[in-house]
C-alpha cells in the first residue's frame, strides 16, 4: 500500500542538515576560535572513531622539548636528536541527543514561518549550548590541588573572604605557575608569541577594573591584545595573559569559613586544556507520527568533552578561585 512519506527527510537531506547544524553549532560556541585538531589548540578535537568501531578515544599529550640545542657548526646533529615525549589521555564516549516534535498538523499550518526550519535552528541552538556547558563543566570541575590558586591570602575556598578578590597579582601568579610547574602548561602560540588565556566572570572583572595597577596599565595603553581574530573581544592583556569576560564561569555561594561567602572560578588556559572527542558527528533524523501526519526531528551525537589529566594532574588549565561582590 502506498503511504505518504516525509520526502524532505531523505538520507541526502538529513546528511546535509546534520552537517549544517554541527557547523553552525560549533560557530556559535564561545570556544570555537580555540577548537582545532592541532595539539597546540586550547580545545583539541579528536574524530578518530568516526570512521571505525570503539567507544574510547586516546589523545596524545605532547610535552615541551627541554634540550639546549646543538651547535651545528661544531657538532653533527645525527645521534643527538631530542626525543619528543608524549603521554596519553583517554575518554569514553557517550551518546546524547535531543528531539522536537509538532503537536498537530495545524501547528505547521498556523505559523507564518517554516516550522521545519525552526526545528533545525532550535536543535542547532541546543547543540551549541550543550557543548558549551559540557566544556565549561569539564574545565571547572574538581581542579587538582597543584593547579588551583586563590585570590588574596586565601589558601582554599574554605577561607576565602571579601578581601580575596580577582586582581593582577593573581594573574601573574597563575602565569608563573603555568610556566614553572611540571608538566608545564604549554601556552598558545599566536603571531609568533606565546600567550595564555584567562576567562573570568563579569563580577571578577569588576574587581579587576577597580584595581589601581590595572587602571594605570589601561591608561598607559599597554594591555590590549595583538591584532588577531583569536583575541577579538578580549578585555585586555596582563603579563602576557589575554583576558576575557565570560558569563558562564561558575559562581558559588557556599565558600568561606561560614559556608556562605560568594565566589567564582576563573580559568587560566593553555594548549590541550580539554578534548572534544567524537565517535559520531551529529546526525539528523526525521520521523512522522500519527498516521504519518505529524513530523518530528532528532539530532544525536556520540562524543565526550573532558579536561585533560596526566598522572592525576590537570594538564592545561589552572583554576583561579576568588571572592566576588554582586551588583
Number of C-alpha atoms within 10 A of each C-alpha: 2 4 7 9 12 14 9 11 18 12 13 10 14 18 16 12 21 21 16 16 24 22 14 16 22 20 13 16 20 14 15 14 16 16 21 17 14 13 20 19 22 27 29 23 20 20 17 17 20 15 9 10 9 12 14 18 20 16 21 13 19 16 15 13 11 9 9 7 11 13 9 8 7 7 9 11 13 6 6 10 11 13 9 10 11 11 12 13 17 16 20 16 20 15 12 14 16 12 16 17 16 18 12 13 12 10 11 16 11 9 9 7 10 10 15 17 10 12 18 20 16 14 23 23 17 17 26 21 17 15 19 21 14 15 21 19 17 19 25 18 12 11 18 15 12 13 20 21 25 24 25 19 12 19 13 16 24 15 16 26 23 15 13 19 27 29 22 17 14 19 22 15 13 26 25 12 18 24 14 11 12 12 16 15 27 25 23 20 14 13 9 7 10 13 22 25 22 27 24 26 22 18 22 26 22 19 16 18 17 11 15 12 13 19 13 12 15 16 9 9 10 12 20 16 20 15 10 9 8 13 19 13 11 17 19 22 23 21 14 17 22 22 25 21 20 18 12 16 19 16 18 15 13 14 21 19 12 11 14 13 20 20 29 26 26 29 25 26 30 27 26 31 26 27 29 21 28 26 25 18 17 23 19 24 18 19 15 17 13 9 8 12 15 18 20 17 20 18 25 19 20 19 27 22 26 22 24 25 19 14 10 8 16 24 27 27 32 29 27 25 29 29 30 27 14 10 5
